[in-house]
Amino acid sequence: MIGWLEAVVLGLVQGLTEFLPISSSAHIRVVSALAGWQDPGAAFTAVIQLGTEAAVLIYFRKEIWEIISTWTRSLWNRELRNDWAARMGWYVIAGTLPIGVLGLLLKDQIETVFRDLRLVGTTLIVFGVILWVADRTARNKLTLEKHLSFTHAIVYGFAQALALIPGVSRSGGTITAGLLLDYRREDAAKYSFLLAIPAVLSSGLLEVSQIGESAAPDWGPTILATLISFLVGYAAVAWFLRYISQHRFTGFVVYRIALGFFVILAVTMGWIPAIG
């Protein structure tokens, strides 16, 4: 059962962390454990992510409409098939396949073993280090319009699929892949957000469709958390894109590593349970 206070706190956490490379699902898991709340579960996380994804839809509404409309028209208009927006439609579809397939195959693990805080702490540290390496070695020169290909889209897609494990971070994984492929920080982040749209929407809607009448009392707090995540998430994505245009990811890396070690220490000392 999700309480109203819990909904407010977790909605804020989701909105603040979804677009930053620090893993929103890990933060929801850790904050719940520290507060003594029961693990809200992957289903709750998937549903409130609809709020932050709505923020992306509104923030990138012009680009999204151009991609959808051009891609659709290109299905029967050959002249449009080389247009950047039409190609981006196919790249998003291709990049979504890995997380779609692995999400279905690993559904039981996502709901159980992947939410072990020892694993969460470890992935926060490991993928924080990988992000630091990528940020330091990237040439930061490629753009989506000129250089994105099906091969790169698939690489991005598998990086996004790693985020099925809380602690990896959907944006962190895909941005890291983009940096390793030498994309500009802003372009890597933009494609990360666009790529997440089909995966997050389908995951959240699937969870909504599977919620039975026994979960009805949670609807109020869940909707509140989703609304809060939308409002905070819109501000967060706008700030993040401005920030990375002028700064490296070092601050996020330090935070990830510090949080990861704290989580592992907290579990080891018995302050919080590994599995909620």
Steps between C-alpha positions, in 0.01 A plus 500: 500500500630845405416782744446864408825623656686220329340600169611863536858407592539234230340724239758768580781247490382362165470844345839617625695189403340353185698712254823520696753216457453383859213246468151598609403138574801464732404818685141389544627167631755658737276780626224249576743282695643791700151624586397154614243466226433179317662478159238663272594250231578514131132550409465822702830626358387426144170682547642821650760507223206585275501840669860578416455359151207737449745779583728378219208485258413862570858628512593338167152528348620669179775246432274208591222621269748550217641149548160330518343692212802471269557132580133422435495684167828338396331158505340581164706803391846380395637853477466542875688182596838673516362784709660518845165485681389190307827323573477598866163324518663175388796554733271539801313182403826307456643634824186400692516132401771391751321630809166371371628146451715487814228665708260218415759225545625634835168621645520275807858603576412869458232463766726308742878447490579815302357706788753367753670808647841333491466475124364856482799637691744309282347617173496861621876480554599294196296694246602826663863413429412400141321835453810683628725312257262569211474868589879537516578313179211614278587728212161668537459573129236281330141620452178303468397651168822416319639191670230288667468159334320170562816358655528790742127480574534134599800581722294772668216250535705239683638772727142603581411136572763494777274741688268208573735467799438785748821695546611495138279796395315514171640841409840416649535180300394648168695822547809296586455301180464822305817644649693181423377535142636860504165682487469847644368498856181684402433264209563190710255628761236601245498159332494337844179685584339430161597132516343463844154609383374171347658286772371701795153556356453134408636381836281738698185429299563126527524528878181709507317236296608228744393680816199320638224614730706401805738787421220761476575668838846595366365690202469836678858515633636353177329765287626771738857368473468491120378862486782621725758309296368673186528853639842450657625294204423776249715744697773237542534417130522869406770561762695185412528579129627850578744367759670235286548744213766666715604242760634147520330218695759497781256617767254225415780240502617603848143493628434153352813351655435658841138382501600152385751456783247637750234253384740205529615620844142550618404146397817349648446679834137394507362853484278407207397159360647388169156390383197704604 
